[in-house]
Amino acid sequence: MTAPVKRGNPSATLGDVGHVPWRDIKDSTGSAAAIPFLLAAIASGDPAAATTGLERLQNRICQYGFVVGQATAVTVPFLWDLAQRPQVTCRVQILHLLRNIAGARQWGTTAAAYPKLRRHQDDYVGWESAARRAVRADGGAIPRLLSERDTALVHATEELAGALAE
C-alpha cells in the first residue's frame, strides 16, 4: 500500500504531513512513524538537526543511496517542498537524495533476473516505480531552483534534471 498525500495537487507541504498514515507504511527500519519528525528536523533551520534528520531519513527511504521502499514515494513531495524553502540548510543534499531516488533501479533490475520477486508479498518493484514517478511529479520546481543564486544548489538541480531526463 502506498498512502496518498492529497492527489488533487501533486505538491505537498509539511502542513500535509498529518494526512499520511505513517504508522501503516513501512520504511527500511519498520514503521515509518518517525518520518514526520525527521522532516520537521530538516525544516527546523538548525544545521546540525537538519543534517542529522536528513541522514536518518535517507537511511529510511533510500538506503545505501539506491534501495527505496514503501515510504519513499509518500515522502518525496515533502522533500520537494523542503528543497524550495530558503531557510532549509541542507537543500543541496535533499536534491541529491531526490536524484538518487529518481535513479533507483535496484528492485526492477533484480526482478528482471528473478521474476519471483514480482510476486513477493511486499511490492518492492511497484514501490520503486512509484518513488521515481513521485520525483517526476513535482519536477515543476526545477525552474525555480535553477534561478537560485546558490551555485551549489543550481548544480544539484541540474544533476537532478539530468536524471529526470533519462
DRENKOL-995699 format. One record per residue: residue number from 1; z, x, y of N, C-alpha, C in turn. Coordinates in steps of 0.2 Angstrom, whole numbers. Example, Ala and Ser with C-alpha at 12.3 -4.5 7.8 and 13.67 -1.06 7.14 Angstrom:
BEGIN
site seq = 1, n_pz = 39, n_px = 66, n_py = -28, ca_pz = 39, ca_px = 62, ca_py = -22, c_pz = 39, c_px = 66, c_py = -16
site seq = 2, n_pz = 35, n_px = 64, n_py = -11, ca_pz = 36, ca_px = 68, ca_py = -5, c_pz = 39, c_px = 64, c_py = 0
This chain:
BEGIN
site seq = 1, n_pz = 0, n_px = 4, n_py = -6, ca_pz = 0, ca_px = 0, ca_py = 0, c_pz = 0, c_px = 4, c_py = 6
site seq = 2, n_pz = -5, n_px = 3, n_py = 11, ca_pz = -4, ca_px = 6, ca_py = 17, c_pz = -3, c_px = 1, c_py = 22
site seq = 3, n_pz = 3, n_px = 2, n_py = 26, ca_pz = 5, ca_px = -4, ca_py = 30, c_pz = 1, c_px = -3, c_py = 37
site seq = 4, n_pz = -1, n_px = -9, n_py = 39, ca_pz = -5, ca_px = -9, ca_py = 45, c_pz = 0, c_px = -8, c_py = 51
site seq = 5, n_pz = -3, n_px = -5, n_py = 56, ca_pz = 0, ca_px = -5, ca_py = 63, c_pz = -3, c_px = -11, c_py = 66
site seq = 6, n_pz = -4, n_px = -12, n_py = 72, ca_pz = -7, ca_px = -18, ca_py = 75, c_pz = -15, c_px = -16, c_py = 74
site seq = 7, n_pz = -19, n_px = -20, n_py = 71, ca_pz = -26, ca_px = -18, ca_py = 70, c_pz = -30, c_px = -21, c_py = 75
site seq = 8, n_pz = -28, n_px = -26, n_py = 79, ca_pz = -32, ca_px = -28, ca_py = 84, c_pz = -34, c_px = -23, c_py = 89
site seq = 9, n_pz = -30, n_px = -18, n_py = 90, ca_pz = -31, ca_px = -12, ca_py = 94, c_pz = -30, c_px = -6, c_py = 90
site seq = 10, n_pz = -35, n_px = -1, n_py = 88, ca_pz = -33, ca_px = 4, ca_py = 84, c_pz = -28, c_px = 9, c_py = 86
site seq = 11, n_pz = -27, n_px = 9, n_py = 93, ca_pz = -22, ca_px = 13, ca_py = 96, c_pz = -15, c_px = 11, c_py = 95
site seq = 12, n_pz = -10, n_px = 15, n_py = 94, ca_pz = -3, ca_px = 13, ca_py = 93, c_pz = 1, c_px = 17, c_py = 98
site seq = 13, n_pz = 6, n_px = 15, n_py = 101, ca_pz = 11, ca_px = 19, ca_py = 105, c_pz = 17, c_px = 19, c_py = 101
site seq = 14, n_pz = 22, n_px = 23, n_py = 103, ca_pz = 28, ca_px = 24, ca_py = 100, c_pz = 32, c_px = 17, c_py = 100
site seq = 15, n_pz = 30, n_px = 13, n_py = 105, ca_pz = 33, ca_px = 6, ca_py = 105, c_pz = 31, c_px = 2, c_py = 99
site seq = 16, n_pz = 26, n_px = 4, n_py = 96, ca_pz = 24, ca_px = 0, ca_py = 90, c_pz = 27, c_px = 3, c_py = 83
site seq = 17, n_pz = 31, n_px = 8, n_py = 84, ca_pz = 34, ca_px = 11, ca_py = 78, c_pz = 38, c_px = 6, c_py = 74
site seq = 18, n_pz = 41, n_px = 2, n_py = 77, ca_pz = 46, ca_px = -3, ca_py = 73, c_pz = 42, c_px = -8, c_py = 70
site seq = 19, n_pz = 35, n_px = -9, n_py = 71, ca_pz = 31, ca_px = -14, ca_py = 67, c_pz = 29, c_px = -11, c_py = 60
site seq = 20, n_pz = 31, n_px = -5, n_py = 59, ca_pz = 29, ca_px = -2, ca_py = 52, c_pz = 35, c_px = -2, c_py = 47
site seq = 21, n_pz = 34, n_px = -5, n_py = 41, ca_pz = 39, ca_px = -5, ca_py = 36, c_pz = 40, c_px = 2, c_py = 33
site seq = 22, n_pz = 42, n_px = 7, n_py = 37, ca_pz = 43, ca_px = 14, ca_py = 34, c_pz = 47, c_px = 15, c_py = 28
site seq = 23, n_pz = 52, n_px = 11, n_py = 27, ca_pz = 56, ca_px = 12, ca_py = 20, c_pz = 51, c_px = 10, c_py = 14
site seq = 24, n_pz = 46, n_px = 6, n_py = 15, ca_pz = 42, ca_px = 4, ca_py = 10, c_pz = 36, c_px = 8, c_py = 8
site seq = 25, n_pz = 35, n_px = 13, n_py = 13, ca_pz = 30, ca_px = 18, ca_py = 12, c_pz = 32, c_px = 25, c_py = 10
site seq = 26, n_pz = 28, n_px = 28, n_py = 6, ca_pz = 30, ca_px = 35, ca_py = 3, c_pz = 27, c_px = 41, c_py = 8
site seq = 27, n_pz = 31, n_px = 46, n_py = 9, ca_pz = 29, ca_px = 52, ca_py = 11, c_pz = 30, c_px = 57, c_py = 6
site seq = 28, n_pz = 29, n_px = 64, n_py = 7, ca_pz = 30, ca_px = 69, ca_py = 2, c_pz = 37, c_px = 69, c_py = -1
site seq = 29, n_pz = 42, n_px = 67, n_py = 3, ca_pz = 49, ca_px = 68, ca_py = 1, c_pz = 52, c_px = 61, c_py = -2
site seq = 30, n_pz = 48, n_px = 56, n_py = -2, ca_pz = 50, ca_px = 49, ca_py = -5, c_pz = 49, c_px = 44, c_py = 1
site seq = 31, n_pz = 54, n_px = 41, n_py = 3, ca_pz = 54, ca_px = 36, ca_py = 8, c_pz = 52, c_px = 39, c_py = 15
site seq = 32, n_pz = 47, n_px = 35, n_py = 18, ca_pz = 45, ca_px = 38, ca_py = 25, c_pz = 50, c_px = 36, c_py = 30
site seq = 33, n_pz = 56, n_px = 33, n_py = 29, ca_pz = 60, ca_px = 30, ca_py = 34, c_pz = 62, c_px = 35, c_py = 39
site seq = 34, n_pz = 61, n_px = 42, n_py = 38, ca_pz = 63, ca_px = 47, ca_py = 43, c_pz = 58, c_px = 48, c_py = 48
site seq = 35, n_pz = 52, n_px = 46, n_py = 47, ca_pz = 46, ca_px = 47, ca_py = 51, c_pz = 47, c_px = 45, c_py = 59
site seq = 36, n_pz = 50, n_px = 39, n_py = 60, ca_pz = 51, ca_px = 37, ca_py = 67, c_pz = 55, c_px = 41, c_py = 71
site seq = 37, n_pz = 60, n_px = 44, n_py = 67, ca_pz = 65, ca_px = 49, ca_py = 71, c_pz = 61, c_px = 55, c_py = 72
site seq = 38, n_pz = 57, n_px = 57, n_py = 68, ca_pz = 53, ca_px = 64, ca_py = 69, c_pz = 48, c_px = 63, c_py = 75
site seq = 39, n_pz = 45, n_px = 57, n_py = 75, ca_pz = 41, ca_px = 55, ca_py = 81, c_pz = 45, c_px = 55, c_py = 87
site seq = 40, n_pz = 51, n_px = 52, n_py = 87, ca_pz = 55, ca_px = 52, ca_py = 93, c_pz = 57, c_px = 59, c_py = 95
site seq = 41, n_pz = 58, n_px = 64, n_py = 90, ca_pz = 60, ca_px = 71, ca_py = 92, c_pz = 54, c_px = 74, c_py = 95
site seq = 42, n_pz = 48, n_px = 73, n_py = 93, ca_pz = 42, ca_px = 76, ca_py = 96, c_pz = 41, c_px = 73, c_py = 103
site seq = 43, n_pz = 42, n_px = 67, n_py = 104, ca_pz = 41, ca_px = 64, ca_py = 111, c_pz = 47, c_px = 66, c_py = 116
site seq = 44, n_pz = 52, n_px = 69, n_py = 113, ca_pz = 58, ca_px = 70, ca_py = 117, c_pz = 57, c_px = 74, c_py = 123
site seq = 45, n_pz = 52, n_px = 79, n_py = 124, ca_pz = 52, ca_px = 83, ca_py = 129, c_pz = 56, c_px = 90, c_py = 128
site seq = 46, n_pz = 60, n_px = 90, n_py = 123, ca_pz = 64, ca_px = 96, ca_py = 121, c_pz = 59, c_px = 100, c_py = 117
site seq = 47, n_pz = 57, n_px = 106, n_py = 119, ca_pz = 53, ca_px = 110, ca_py = 115, c_pz = 55, c_px = 112, c_py = 108
site seq = 48, n_pz = 61, n_px = 114, n_py = 107, ca_pz = 64, ca_px = 115, ca_py = 101, c_pz = 64, c_px = 109, c_py = 96
site seq = 49, n_pz = 66, n_px = 104, n_py = 99, ca_pz = 67, ca_px = 97, ca_py = 95, c_pz = 60, c_px = 95, c_py = 93
site seq = 50, n_pz = 55, n_px = 96, n_py = 98, ca_pz = 48, ca_px = 94, ca_py = 96, c_pz = 45, c_px = 98, c_py = 91
site seq = 51, n_pz = 46, n_px = 105, n_py = 91, ca_pz = 43, ca_px = 109, ca_py = 86, c_pz = 46, c_px = 108, c_py = 79
site seq = 52, n_pz = 53, n_px = 107, n_py = 79, ca_pz = 56, ca_px = 106, ca_py = 73, c_pz = 54, c_px = 99, c_py = 70
site seq = 53, n_pz = 53, n_px = 94, n_py = 74, ca_pz = 51, ca_px = 87, ca_py = 72, c_pz = 44, c_px = 87, c_py = 69
site seq = 54, n_pz = 40, n_px = 91, n_py = 73, ca_pz = 33, ca_px = 91, ca_py = 71, c_pz = 32, c_px = 95, c_py = 64
site seq = 55, n_pz = 36, n_px = 101, n_py = 63, ca_pz = 35, ca_px = 104, ca_py = 57, c_pz = 38, c_px = 100, c_py = 51
site seq = 56, n_pz = 43, n_px = 96, n_py = 52, ca_pz = 46, ca_px = 92, ca_py = 47, c_pz = 41, c_px = 86, c_py = 45
site seq = 57, n_pz = 38, n_px = 83, n_py = 51, ca_pz = 33, ca_px = 78, ca_py = 50, c_pz = 27, c_px = 81, c_py = 46
site seq = 58, n_pz = 25, n_px = 86, n_py = 48, ca_pz = 19, ca_px = 89, ca_py = 44, c_pz = 20, c_px = 90, c_py = 37
site seq = 59, n_pz = 26, n_px = 92, n_py = 35, ca_pz = 28, ca_px = 93, ca_py = 28, c_pz = 28, c_px = 86, c_py = 25
site seq = 60, n_pz = 29, n_px = 81, n_py = 28, ca_pz = 30, ca_px = 74, ca_py = 25, c_pz = 23, c_px = 71, c_py = 24
site seq = 61, n_pz = 18, n_px = 72, n_py = 29, ca_pz = 12, ca_px = 69, ca_py = 29, c_pz = 6, c_px = 73, c_py = 28
site seq = 62, n_pz = 6, n_px = 79, n_py = 28, ca_pz = 1, ca_px = 84, ca_py = 27, c_pz = 3, c_px = 90, c_py = 24
site seq = 63, n_pz = 6, n_px = 90, n_py = 19, ca_pz = 10, ca_px = 95, ca_py = 16, c_pz = 5, c_px = 101, c_py = 14
site seq = 64, n_pz = 7, n_px = 107, n_py = 16, ca_pz = 3, ca_px = 113, ca_py = 15, c_pz = -3, c_px = 113, c_py = 19
site seq = 65, n_pz = -4, n_px = 108, n_py = 24, ca_pz = -9, ca_px = 108, ca_py = 28, c_pz = -16, c_px = 105, c_py = 26
site seq = 66, n_pz = -15, n_px = 102, n_py = 19, ca_pz = -21, ca_px = 99, ca_py = 16, c_pz = -19, c_px = 93, c_py = 11
site seq = 67, n_pz = -13, n_px = 92, n_py = 10, ca_pz = -11, ca_px = 87, ca_py = 5, c_pz = -8, c_px = 81, c_py = 9
site seq = 68, n_pz = -12, n_px = 75, n_py = 9, ca_pz = -10, ca_px = 69, ca_py = 13, c_pz = -7, c_px = 64, c_py = 8
site seq = 69, n_pz = -4, n_px = 59, n_py = 10, ca_pz = -1, ca_px = 54, ca_py = 6, c_pz = -1, c_px = 47, c_py = 9
site seq = 70, n_pz = 3, n_px = 43, n_py = 7, ca_pz = 3, ca_px = 36, ca_py = 9, c_pz = 5, c_px = 35, c_py = 16
site seq = 71, n_pz = 9, n_px = 39, n_py = 19, ca_pz = 12, ca_px = 38, ca_py = 25, c_pz = 7, c_px = 41, c_py = 31
site seq = 72, n_pz = 3, n_px = 45, n_py = 29, ca_pz = -2, ca_px = 49, ca_py = 33, c_pz = -6, c_px = 44, c_py = 38
site seq = 73, n_pz = -9, n_px = 40, n_py = 35, ca_pz = -14, ca_px = 35, ca_py = 39, c_pz = -10, c_px = 31, c_py = 44
site seq = 74, n_pz = -4, n_px = 29, n_py = 42, ca_pz = 0, ca_px = 25, ca_py = 46, c_pz = 3, c_px = 29, c_py = 52
site seq = 75, n_pz = 4, n_px = 35, n_py = 51, ca_pz = 7, ca_px = 40, ca_py = 56, c_pz = 2, c_px = 42, c_py = 61
site seq = 76, n_pz = -4, n_px = 43, n_py = 59, ca_pz = -10, ca_px = 46, ca_py = 63, c_pz = -10, c_px = 42, c_py = 70
site seq = 77, n_pz = -10, n_px = 36, n_py = 71, ca_pz = -11, ca_px = 33, ca_py = 78, c_pz = -5, c_px = 35, c_py = 82
site seq = 78, n_pz = 1, n_px = 36, n_py = 80, ca_pz = 6, ca_px = 38, ca_py = 84, c_pz = 5, c_px = 46, c_py = 86
site seq = 79, n_pz = 2, n_px = 50, n_py = 81, ca_pz = 1, ca_px = 57, ca_py = 83, c_pz = -4, c_px = 57, c_py = 89
site seq = 80, n_pz = -9, n_px = 52, n_py = 89, ca_pz = -14, ca_px = 52, ca_py = 94, c_pz = -11, c_px = 50, c_py = 101
site seq = 81, n_pz = -6, n_px = 45, n_py = 100, ca_pz = -3, ca_px = 44, ca_py = 106, c_pz = 1, c_px = 50, c_py = 109
site seq = 82, n_pz = 5, n_px = 53, n_py = 105, ca_pz = 9, ca_px = 59, ca_py = 107, c_pz = 4, c_px = 64, c_py = 110
site seq = 83, n_pz = -2, n_px = 65, n_py = 107, ca_pz = -6, ca_px = 71, ca_py = 109, c_pz = -9, c_px = 70, c_py = 116
site seq = 84, n_pz = -8, n_px = 63, n_py = 118, ca_pz = -11, ca_px = 62, ca_py = 125, c_pz = -5, c_px = 62, c_py = 130
site seq = 85, n_pz = 1, n_px = 63, n_py = 128, ca_pz = 6, ca_px = 62, ca_py = 133, c_pz = 8, c_px = 69, c_py = 136
site seq = 86, n_pz = 7, n_px = 70, n_py = 142, ca_pz = 8, ca_px = 77, ca_py = 145, c_pz = 15, c_px = 80, c_py = 144
site seq = 87, n_pz = 20, n_px = 76, n_py = 144, ca_pz = 27, ca_px = 78, ca_py = 143, c_pz = 28, c_px = 81, c_py = 136
site seq = 88, n_pz = 24, n_px = 79, n_py = 131, ca_pz = 25, ca_px = 82, ca_py = 124, c_pz = 23, c_px = 89, c_py = 124
site seq = 89, n_pz = 28, n_px = 93, n_py = 122, ca_pz = 27, ca_px = 100, ca_py = 122, c_pz = 23, c_px = 104, c_py = 116
site seq = 90, n_pz = 21, n_px = 100, n_py = 111, ca_pz = 18, ca_px = 103, ca_py = 106, c_pz = 11, c_px = 99, c_py = 104
site seq = 91, n_pz = 8, n_px = 97, n_py = 110, ca_pz = 1, ca_px = 94, ca_py = 109, c_pz = -4, c_px = 98, c_py = 105
site seq = 92, n_pz = -5, n_px = 104, n_py = 106, ca_pz = -10, ca_px = 108, ca_py = 103, c_pz = -8, c_px = 108, c_py = 95
site seq = 93, n_pz = -2, n_px = 108, n_py = 93, ca_pz = 0, ca_px = 108, ca_py = 86, c_pz = -2, c_px = 101, c_py = 83
site seq = 94, n_pz = -1, n_px = 96, n_py = 87, ca_pz = -2, ca_px = 89, ca_py = 85, c_pz = -10, c_px = 89, c_py = 83
site seq = 95, n_pz = -14, n_px = 91, n_py = 88, ca_pz = -21, ca_px = 91, ca_py = 87, c_pz = -23, c_px = 95, c_py = 81
site seq = 96, n_pz = -20, n_px = 101, n_py = 80, ca_pz = -21, ca_px = 105, ca_py = 74, c_pz = -19, c_px = 101, c_py = 67
site seq = 97, n_pz = -14, n_px = 97, n_py = 68, ca_pz = -12, ca_px = 93, ca_py = 62, c_pz = -17, c_px = 87, c_py = 61
site seq = 98, n_pz = -20, n_px = 84, n_py = 66, ca_pz = -25, ca_px = 79, ca_py = 66, c_pz = -31, c_px = 82, c_py = 63
site seq = 99, n_pz = -33, n_px = 88, n_py = 65, ca_pz = -39, ca_px = 92, ca_py = 62, c_pz = -38, c_px = 93, c_py = 54
site seq = 100, n_pz = -32, n_px = 95, n_py = 52, ca_pz = -31, ca_px = 96, ca_py = 45, c_pz = -31, c_px = 89, c_py = 41
site seq = 101, n_pz = -29, n_px = 84, n_py = 44, ca_pz = -29, ca_px = 78, ca_py = 41, c_pz = -36, c_px = 75, c_py = 40
site seq = 102, n_pz = -40, n_px = 76, n_py = 46, ca_pz = -47, ca_px = 74, ca_py = 46, c_pz = -51, c_px = 78, c_py = 40
site seq = 103, n_pz = -49, n_px = 84, n_py = 39, ca_pz = -52, ca_px = 88, ca_py = 34, c_pz = -50, c_px = 88, c_py = 27
site seq = 104, n_pz = -45, n_px = 84, n_py = 26, ca_pz = -41, ca_px = 84, ca_py = 19, c_pz = -46, c_px = 81, c_py = 14
site seq = 105, n_pz = -47, n_px = 85, n_py = 9, ca_pz = -51, ca_px = 83, ca_py = 3, c_pz = -48, c_px = 84, c_py = -4
site seq = 106, n_pz = -42, n_px = 86, n_py = -4, ca_pz = -38, ca_px = 88, ca_py = -10, c_pz = -39, c_px = 83, c_py = -15
site seq = 107, n_pz = -37, n_px = 77, n_py = -14, ca_pz = -37, ca_px = 72, ca_py = -19, c_pz = -44, c_px = 70, c_py = -21
site seq = 108, n_pz = -48, n_px = 69, n_py = -16, ca_pz = -55, ca_px = 67, ca_py = -18, c_pz = -59, c_px = 73, c_py = -22
site seq = 109, n_pz = -58, n_px = 79, n_py = -21, ca_pz = -60, ca_px = 84, ca_py = -25, c_pz = -58, c_px = 85, c_py = -32
site seq = 110, n_pz = -51, n_px = 84, n_py = -32, ca_pz = -48, ca_px = 83, ca_py = -39, c_pz = -50, c_px = 78, c_py = -43
site seq = 111, n_pz = -51, n_px = 72, n_py = -40, ca_pz = -53, ca_px = 66, ca_py = -43, c_pz = -60, c_px = 67, c_py = -46
site seq = 112, n_pz = -65, n_px = 71, n_py = -42, ca_pz = -71, ca_px = 72, ca_py = -45, c_pz = -71, c_px = 76, c_py = -51
site seq = 113, n_pz = -66, n_px = 80, n_py = -52, ca_pz = -66, ca_px = 84, ca_py = -58, c_pz = -62, c_px = 80, c_py = -64
site seq = 114, n_pz = -57, n_px = 76, n_py = -61, ca_pz = -53, ca_px = 72, ca_py = -66, c_pz = -53, c_px = 65, c_py = -64
site seq = 115, n_pz = -58, n_px = 61, n_py = -66, ca_pz = -59, ca_px = 54, ca_py = -64, c_pz = -52, c_px = 50, c_py = -65
site seq = 116, n_pz = -48, n_px = 52, n_py = -70, ca_pz = -42, ca_px = 48, ca_py = -72, c_pz = -38, c_px = 47, c_py = -66
site seq = 117, n_pz = -38, n_px = 52, n_py = -61, ca_pz = -34, ca_px = 52, ca_py = -55, c_pz = -35, c_px = 45, c_py = -51
site seq = 118, n_pz = -41, n_px = 43, n_py = -51, ca_pz = -43, ca_px = 37, ca_py = -48, c_pz = -39, c_px = 31, c_py = -50
site seq = 119, n_pz = -37, n_px = 31, n_py = -57, ca_pz = -33, ca_px = 25, ca_py = -60, c_pz = -26, c_px = 26, c_py = -60
site seq = 120, n_pz = -23, n_px = 31, n_py = -56, ca_pz = -16, ca_px = 33, ca_py = -56, c_pz = -13, c_px = 27, c_py = -52
site seq = 121, n_pz = -7, n_px = 26, n_py = -54, ca_pz = -3, ca_px = 20, ca_py = -50, c_pz = -3, c_px = 21, c_py = -43
site seq = 122, n_pz = -2, n_px = 28, n_py = -41, ca_pz = -2, ca_px = 29, ca_py = -33, c_pz = -9, c_px = 31, c_py = -32
site seq = 123, n_pz = -12, n_px = 28, n_py = -26, ca_pz = -19, ca_px = 28, ca_py = -24, c_pz = -20, c_px = 34, c_py = -20
site seq = 124, n_pz = -19, n_px = 40, n_py = -23, ca_pz = -20, ca_px = 47, ca_py = -19, c_pz = -27, c_px = 47, c_py = -15
site seq = 125, n_pz = -32, n_px = 46, n_py = -19, ca_pz = -39, ca_px = 46, ca_py = -16, c_pz = -39, c_px = 41, c_py = -10
site seq = 126, n_pz = -37, n_px = 35, n_py = -11, ca_pz = -38, ca_px = 30, ca_py = -6, c_pz = -33, c_px = 32, c_py = 0
site seq = 127, n_pz = -27, n_px = 35, n_py = -1, ca_pz = -23, ca_px = 37, ca_py = 5, c_pz = -27, c_px = 42, c_py = 9
site seq = 128, n_pz = -30, n_px = 47, n_py = 5, ca_pz = -33, ca_px = 52, ca_py = 9, c_pz = -39, c_px = 50, c_py = 13
site seq = 129, n_pz = -43, n_px = 45, n_py = 10, ca_pz = -48, ca_px = 42, ca_py = 14, c_pz = -46, c_px = 38, c_py = 20
site seq = 130, n_pz = -41, n_px = 34, n_py = 19, ca_pz = -38, ca_px = 31, ca_py = 24, c_pz = -35, c_px = 35, c_py = 30
site seq = 131, n_pz = -32, n_px = 41, n_py = 28, ca_pz = -30, ca_px = 45, ca_py = 33, c_pz = -35, c_px = 48, c_py = 37
site seq = 132, n_pz = -41, n_px = 50, n_py = 34, ca_pz = -47, ca_px = 53, ca_py = 38, c_pz = -50, c_px = 47, c_py = 42
site seq = 133, n_pz = -50, n_px = 41, n_py = 40, ca_pz = -53, ca_px = 36, ca_py = 44, c_pz = -48, c_px = 35, c_py = 50
site seq = 134, n_pz = -42, n_px = 35, n_py = 49, ca_pz = -37, ca_px = 34, ca_py = 54, c_pz = -38, c_px = 39, c_py = 60
site seq = 135, n_pz = -39, n_px = 45, n_py = 58, ca_pz = -40, ca_px = 51, ca_py = 63, c_pz = -47, c_px = 49, c_py = 67
site seq = 136, n_pz = -52, n_px = 47, n_py = 64, ca_pz = -58, ca_px = 45, ca_py = 67, c_pz = -57, c_px = 39, c_py = 71
site seq = 137, n_pz = -53, n_px = 34, n_py = 69, ca_pz = -52, ca_px = 28, ca_py = 73, c_pz = -50, c_px = 29, c_py = 80
site seq = 138, n_pz = -46, n_px = 34, n_py = 81, ca_pz = -43, ca_px = 35, ca_py = 88, c_pz = -47, c_px = 41, c_py = 91
site seq = 139, n_pz = -53, n_px = 43, n_py = 89, ca_pz = -56, ca_px = 48, ca_py = 92, c_pz = -58, c_px = 47, c_py = 99
site seq = 140, n_pz = -58, n_px = 41, n_py = 101, ca_pz = -60, ca_px = 40, ca_py = 108, c_pz = -55, c_px = 43, c_py = 113
site seq = 141, n_pz = -50, n_px = 46, n_py = 111, ca_pz = -45, ca_px = 50, ca_py = 115, c_pz = -48, c_px = 57, c_py = 117
site seq = 142, n_pz = -53, n_px = 59, n_py = 113, ca_pz = -56, ca_px = 66, ca_py = 114, c_pz = -58, c_px = 67, c_py = 121
site seq = 143, n_pz = -63, n_px = 63, n_py = 124, ca_pz = -65, ca_px = 65, ca_py = 130, c_pz = -59, c_px = 66, c_py = 135
site seq = 144, n_pz = -54, n_px = 62, n_py = 135, ca_pz = -48, ca_px = 63, ca_py = 139, c_pz = -45, c_px = 69, c_py = 138
site seq = 145, n_pz = -44, n_px = 71, n_py = 132, ca_pz = -41, ca_px = 78, ca_py = 131, c_pz = -45, c_px = 84, c_py = 133
site seq = 146, n_pz = -52, n_px = 83, n_py = 132, ca_pz = -56, ca_px = 88, ca_py = 134, c_pz = -56, c_px = 89, c_py = 142
site seq = 147, n_pz = -54, n_px = 84, n_py = 145, ca_pz = -54, ca_px = 85, ca_py = 153, c_pz = -47, c_px = 88, c_py = 155
site seq = 148, n_pz = -43, n_px = 90, n_py = 151, ca_pz = -36, ca_px = 93, ca_py = 152, c_pz = -37, c_px = 100, c_py = 155
site seq = 149, n_pz = -32, n_px = 102, n_py = 159, ca_pz = -33, ca_px = 109, ca_py = 162, c_pz = -30, c_px = 114, c_py = 157
site seq = 150, n_pz = -26, n_px = 112, n_py = 152, ca_pz = -24, ca_px = 117, ca_py = 147, c_pz = -29, c_px = 119, c_py = 143
site seq = 151, n_pz = -31, n_px = 126, n_py = 143, ca_pz = -37, ca_px = 128, ca_py = 139, c_pz = -35, c_px = 128, c_py = 132
site seq = 152, n_pz = -29, n_px = 129, n_py = 130, ca_pz = -27, ca_px = 129, ca_py = 123, c_pz = -28, c_px = 122, c_py = 120
site seq = 153, n_pz = -26, n_px = 117, n_py = 124, ca_pz = -27, ca_px = 110, ca_py = 122, c_pz = -34, c_px = 108, c_py = 121
site seq = 154, n_pz = -38, n_px = 110, n_py = 126, ca_pz = -45, ca_px = 109, ca_py = 126, c_pz = -48, c_px = 112, c_py = 120
site seq = 155, n_pz = -46, n_px = 118, n_py = 118, ca_pz = -49, ca_px = 122, ca_py = 112, c_pz = -47, c_px = 118, c_py = 106
site seq = 156, n_pz = -41, n_px = 116, n_py = 105, ca_pz = -39, ca_px = 112, ca_py = 99, c_pz = -43, c_px = 106, c_py = 99
site seq = 157, n_pz = -44, n_px = 103, n_py = 105, ca_pz = -48, ca_px = 96, ca_py = 105, c_pz = -55, c_px = 98, c_py = 102
site seq = 158, n_pz = -58, n_px = 103, n_py = 105, ca_pz = -65, ca_px = 105, ca_py = 102, c_pz = -65, c_px = 106, c_py = 95
site seq = 159, n_pz = -60, n_px = 109, n_py = 92, ca_pz = -60, ca_px = 110, ca_py = 85, c_pz = -59, c_px = 104, c_py = 81
site seq = 160, n_pz = -55, n_px = 99, n_py = 84, ca_pz = -54, ca_px = 93, ca_py = 81, c_pz = -61, c_px = 89, c_py = 81
site seq = 161, n_pz = -64, n_px = 89, n_py = 87, ca_pz = -70, ca_px = 85, ca_py = 87, c_pz = -75, c_px = 88, c_py = 83
site seq = 162, n_pz = -75, n_px = 95, n_py = 82, ca_pz = -80, ca_px = 98, ca_py = 77, c_pz = -78, c_px = 95, c_py = 70
site seq = 163, n_pz = -72, n_px = 95, n_py = 68, ca_pz = -70, ca_px = 92, ca_py = 61, c_pz = -72, c_px = 85, c_py = 60
site seq = 164, n_pz = -72, n_px = 81, n_py = 66, ca_pz = -74, ca_px = 74, ca_py = 65, c_pz = -81, c_px = 73, c_py = 65
site seq = 165, n_pz = -85, n_px = 78, n_py = 67, ca_pz = -92, ca_px = 78, ca_py = 67, c_pz = -95, c_px = 80, c_py = 60
site seq = 166, n_pz = -91, n_px = 83, n_py = 56, ca_pz = -93, ca_px = 85, ca_py = 49, c_pz = -94, c_px = 79, c_py = 44
